[in-house]
Structure formats: structure tokens, C-alpha cells
Amino acid sequence: MRVFILLLMLDLLGVSSVMMNKNLRKKIQGNWRTVYLASSTVEKISVDSPLRTYFRRIECGKRCRQIHFYFYIKKGARCQQYEVIGKKRQEFYQAQYEGKITVMIKMVNDKILLFHYFNKDVRGKVTRVAGVLARARKLTKDEMTQYMDLVEEIGIEDENVQRVLDTDTCPNTIRTSGEDYESPQRLITLYASQRPTTDPSETMESTGAQGNPSS
């Protein structure tokens, strides 16, 4: 209920999303990298923390009623891959990861994707997170301005913004040797059997909407 009220407040403040865009699937699906994250609880996005997500790919179902987020979480030198499935509810997605999350996509184009979400953990604490994903490693001045505007809109302090890309040492799990995209399930299988010896990774996937370890 508290998360719904927060979403309603954002709507009244003009923090809208692109969820009703008919071309959303074409824009959103593909390879992405996390460049910056900001959080109302900065400890939740610090190094080795569960909300410091290193994105790799987003898949979108028909009309984007269901969305698949593929990302890594680091624990020291180890990278664990997650698949989290969000189900569309009006202008946001709901999923299970570190409790309950409610995600809104603020803006997406050919170069960047702006998003924010509320995470309600098992103790009932609600954390706000705003992030920017990109196709490249750097943002332009205008793109950075758009992101910082979003951070301000949802009430996160500027000092809580972190450049996540600088600590992203996890494997690239998107392209095949022929530069073709693999299916999500294939990617998980492929990198479970080809773990790098210097930076071992454990593969984790979702059964439903919950990110769980795969066998």
C-alpha cells in the first residue's frame, strides 16, 4: 500500500513513464549496461550490495506485458547472474527481488534507458533507486542532465549517485562468437559451463518472478 501511494504521488508530480508507448518493445529490448545508480539508502547500492545491479540485457514479451531483466551481482571477485521477471501493472512492473520491487521506466531511446523503482525488503523498509542504462560507456552532458533530473524528481540526494560501471568486471554474456544474440535460457547455460578461471561466476536464474540460484 505504501509503495502504491508513493507511485501515485510521483504521478501527481509529473514523474511519468513510457509504459504505454506502443513501440516500447522495440526500444527496450537488447543489450544494456548500468552506468549510474542512486539510492535513498546508499548502502543498498554500495559495492557487493544486492541492489548494485550490473545489467546486461532486457527482454520484453508481447506488448511488454512481461519483462525479463538480466544482470549480475558481485560478491568480492565472484559474479552471480540473475534473471528477474516483472509483470506489468498499469504503468509499472512488479517483481520479486530482495523482497518486492515496483519498477517504472521513465524514458528510453536508442542510447539510454532511465528507470526508477521501489524496493520493499523483508523487514518492510522501502528504498528508492534511480538508474541509467546505456549502450555506451559514457553519457553525454544532456543525458547526464536527464538522469540527474530524475534523481531529483524522486527525492534522492545528489551525493547518493554512484558510477557503477567503474566496478563492473563481470563477464559479457550477450553476444555469441558470430555477434548474434542468444536466447535468455541459452545465455544462462552457456556461461554456467564457461566460467572464467580468474573471476569465477555463479549462474542464477528465476523461476517465476523471483531471482533464484539455478542448479
SULJO-V10469 format. One record per pair of residues at least 12 apart in sequence whose C-alpha atoms are under 10 Angstrom apart, sorted by the first residue. I is the first residue (numbers start at 1). J is the second residue. If there is no record, write none. Layout:
BEGIN
<<I/J> <I/J>>
END
This chain:
BEGIN
<<2/120> <2/124> <2/126> <3/100> <3/101> <3/102> <3/117> <3/118> <3/119> <3/120> <3/126> <3/127> <3/128> <4/102> <4/118> <6/118> <6/128> <6/154> <7/91> <7/92> <7/102> <7/103> <7/104> <7/117> <7/118> <7/154> <9/154> <10/153> <10/154> <11/91> <13/153> <13/154> <14/153> <15/104> <15/106> <15/150> <15/153> <15/154> <16/91> <16/104> <16/105> <16/106> <16/107> <17/91> <17/92> <17/103> <17/104> <17/105> <17/106> <17/107> <17/108> <17/114> <17/115> <17/116> <18/91> <18/92> <18/104> <18/105> <18/106> <18/107> <18/108> <19/63> <19/64> <19/65> <19/88> <19/89> <19/90> <19/91> <19/92> <19/93> <19/104> <19/105> <19/106> <19/107> <20/63> <20/64> <20/90> <20/91> <20/92> <21/63> <21/64> <22/63> <22/64> <23/63> <23/64> <24/60> <24/63> <24/64> <24/105> <24/107> <24/108> <24/109> <25/58> <25/59> <25/60> <25/61> <25/62> <25/63> <25/64> <25/65> <25/67> <26/59> <26/60> <26/63> <26/64> <26/109> <26/110> <27/60> <27/107> <27/108> <27/109> <27/110> <27/111> <27/112> <27/113> <28/57> <28/58> <28/59> <28/60> <28/64> <28/67> <28/105> <28/107> <28/108> <28/109> <28/110> <28/112> <28/113> <29/57> <29/58> <29/59> <29/60> <29/61> <29/64> <29/67> <29/68> <29/69> <30/56> <30/57> <30/58> <30/59> <30/60> <30/135> <30/174> <30/181> <31/55> <31/56> <31/57> <31/58> <31/59> <31/70> <31/133> <31/134> <31/135> <31/173> <31/174> <31/175> <31/181> <32/54> <32/55> <32/56> <32/57> <32/58> <32/70> <32/71> <32/111> <32/112> <32/113> <32/132> <32/133> <32/134> <32/135> <32/136> <32/137> <32/174> <33/53> <33/54> <33/55> <33/56> <33/57> <33/71> <33/112> <33/113> <33/132> <33/133> <33/134> <33/135> <33/136> <33/137> <33/164> <33/165> <33/168> <34/52> <34/53> <34/54> <34/55> <34/56> <34/71> <34/112> <34/113> <34/131> <34/132> <34/133> <34/134> <34/135> <34/136> <34/137> <34/163> <34/164> <34/165> <34/166> <34/168> <35/54> <35/55> <35/112> <35/131> <35/132> <35/133> <35/134> <35/135> <35/136> <35/137> <35/138> <35/139> <35/162> <35/163> <35/164> <35/165> <35/166> <35/168> <36/52> <36/54> <36/114> <36/130> <36/131> <36/132> <36/133> <36/134> <36/138> <36/139> <36/144> <36/147> <36/148> <36/161> <36/162> <36/163> <36/164> <36/165> <36/166> <37/51> <37/52> <37/53> <37/54> <37/115> <37/116> <37/129> <37/130> <37/131> <37/132> <37/133> <37/147> <37/151> <37/160> <37/161> <37/162> <37/163> <37/164> <37/165> <38/52> <38/116> <38/128> <38/129> <38/130> <38/131> <38/132> <38/147> <38/148> <38/151> <38/156> <38/157> <38/158> <38/159> <38/160> <38/161> <38/162> <38/163> <38/164> <39/51> <39/52> <39/116> <39/117> <39/118> <39/127> <39/128> <39/129> <39/130> <39/131> <39/151> <39/154> <39/155> <39/156> <39/157> <39/158> <39/159> <39/160> <39/161> <39/162> <40/118> <40/126> <40/127> <40/128> <40/129> <40/130> <40/151> <40/154> <40/155> <40/156> <40/157> <40/160> <40/161> <41/125> <41/126> <41/127> <41/128> <41/129> <41/156> <41/157> <41/160> <42/127> <42/128> <42/129> <42/156> <42/157> <42/159> <42/160> <42/161> <42/162> <43/160> <44/127> <44/128> <44/129> <45/129> <45/160> <45/161> <45/162> <45/164> <46/160> <46/162> <46/164> <47/73> <47/74> <47/75> <47/76> <47/162> <47/164> <47/167> <47/168> <48/73> <48/74> <48/75> <48/76> <48/77> <48/78> <48/79> <48/167> <49/73> <49/74> <49/75> <50/72> <50/73> <50/74> <50/75> <50/97> <50/98> <51/73> <51/97> <51/98> <51/119> <51/127> <51/129> <52/71> <52/72> <52/73> <52/74> <52/129> <52/162> <52/164> <52/167> <52/168> <53/70> <53/71> <53/72> <53/73> <53/74> <53/81> <53/82> <53/131> <53/164> <53/165> <53/168> <54/70> <54/71> <54/72> <54/73> <54/74> <54/79> <54/81> <54/82> <54/133> <54/164> <54/165> <54/167> <54/168> <54/169> <54/170> <55/69> <55/70> <55/71> <55/72> <55/73> <55/81> <55/82> <55/133> <55/134> <55/165> <55/168> <55/170> <56/69> <56/70> <56/71> <56/72> <56/81> <56/133> <56/135> <56/170> <56/171> <56/172> <56/173> <56/174> <57/69> <57/70> <57/71> <57/83> <57/133> <57/173> <57/174> <57/184> <58/70> <58/71> <58/83> <58/84> <58/85> <58/184> <59/85> <59/183> <59/184> <60/85> <60/86> <63/88> <64/86> <64/87> <64/88> <64/93> <65/86> <65/87> <65/88> <65/89> <65/90> <65/92> <65/93> <66/85> <66/86> <66/87> <66/88> <66/89> <66/93> <66/94> <67/84> <67/85> <67/86> <67/87> <67/88> <67/93> <67/94> <67/95> <67/209> <68/82> <68/83> <68/84> <68/85> <68/86> <68/87> <68/95> <68/184> <68/206> <68/209> <69/82> <69/83> <69/84> <69/85> <69/86> <69/184> <69/211> <70/82> <70/83> <70/84> <70/85> <70/173> <70/174> <70/184> <70/187> <70/188> <70/204> <70/205> <70/206> <70/211> <71/83> <71/84> <71/170> <71/173> <71/204> <71/205> <72/168> <72/169> <72/170> <72/171> <72/173> <72/201> <72/202> <72/203> <72/204> <73/168> <73/170> <73/201> <73/202> <73/204> <74/167> <74/168> <74/169> <74/170> <74/201> <74/202> <75/201> <76/199> <77/169> <77/170> <77/198> <77/199> <77/200> <77/201> <78/169> <78/170> <78/198> <78/199> <78/200> <78/201> <78/202> <79/168> <79/169> <79/170> <79/171> <79/195> <79/199> <79/200> <79/201> <79/202> <79/203> <79/204> <80/170> <80/171> <80/200> <80/201> <80/202> <80/203> <80/204> <80/205> <80/213> <81/170> <81/171> <81/173> <81/188> <81/191> <81/192> <81/201> <81/202> <81/203> <81/204> <81/205> <81/211> <81/212> <81/213> <81/214> <82/97> <82/188> <82/202> <82/203> <82/204> <82/205> <82/206> <82/210> <82/211> <82/212> <82/213> <82/214> <83/97> <83/184> <83/185> <83/188> <83/203> <83/204> <83/205> <83/206> <83/207> <83/208> <83/209> <83/210> <83/211> <83/212> <83/213> <84/96> <84/97> <84/204> <84/205> <84/206> <84/207> <84/208> <84/209> <84/210> <84/211> <84/212> <85/97> <85/205> <85/206> <85/207> <85/208> <85/209> <85/210> <85/211> <86/101> <86/102> <86/103> <86/208> <86/209> <86/210> <87/102> <87/103> <87/208> <87/209> <88/102> <88/103> <88/104> <89/102> <89/103> <91/103> <91/104> <91/105> <91/106> <92/104> <92/105> <92/106> <92/116> <92/117> <93/105> <93/117> <94/117> <94/118> <94/209> <95/119> <95/208> <95/209> <95/210> <95/211> <96/119> <96/120> <96/121> <96/206> <96/208> <96/209> <96/210> <96/211> <97/119> <97/120> <97/121> <97/206> <97/209> <97/210> <97/211> <97/212> <98/119> <98/120> <98/121> <98/122> <98/210> <98/211> <99/119> <99/120> <99/121> <99/122> <99/123> <99/124> <99/125> <99/126> <99/210> <100/118> <100/119> <100/120> <100/121> <100/122> <100/124> <100/126> <100/209> <100/210> <101/117> <101/118> <101/119> <101/120> <101/121> <101/126> <101/127> <101/128> <102/116> <102/117> <102/118> <102/119> <102/120> <102/128> <103/115> <103/116> <103/117> <103/118> <103/119> <103/129> <103/130> <104/116> <104/117> <104/118> <104/130> <105/117> <105/130> <105/131> <106/130> <106/131> <106/132> <106/147> <106/150> <107/132> <107/146> <107/147> <107/150> <108/132> <108/133> <108/134> <109/134> <110/134> <110/135> <111/133> <111/134> <111/135> <111/136> <111/139> <111/143> <112/132> <112/133> <112/134> <112/135> <112/136> <112/139> <112/143> <112/147> <113/131> <113/132> <113/133> <113/134> <113/135> <113/143> <113/147> <114/130> <114/131> <114/132> <114/133> <114/134> <114/143> <114/146> <114/147> <114/150> <115/129> <115/130> <115/131> <115/132> <115/133> <115/147> <115/150> <115/151> <116/128> <116/129> <116/130> <116/131> <116/132> <116/150> <116/151> <116/154> <117/129> <117/130> <117/131> <117/154> <118/130> <128/151> <128/154> <128/155> <128/156> <129/151> <129/154> <129/155> <129/156> <129/160> <129/161> <130/147> <130/148> <130/150> <130/151> <130/152> <130/153> <130/154> <130/155> <130/156> <130/161> <131/147> <131/148> <131/150> <131/151> <131/161> <131/162> <131/163> <131/164> <132/144> <132/146> <132/147> <132/148> <132/150> <132/163> <132/164> <133/165> <137/165> <137/166> <138/165> <148/161> <169/199> <170/196> <170/199> <170/200> <170/201> <171/191> <171/195> <171/196> <171/199> <171/200> <171/201> <172/191> <173/187> <173/188> <173/190> <173/191> <174/187> <175/187> <176/190> <184/205> <185/205> <187/203> <188/202> <188/203> <188/204> <188/205> <188/214> <189/203> <189/214> <190/203> <191/203> <192/204> <192/214> <192/215> <202/214> <203/215>>
END
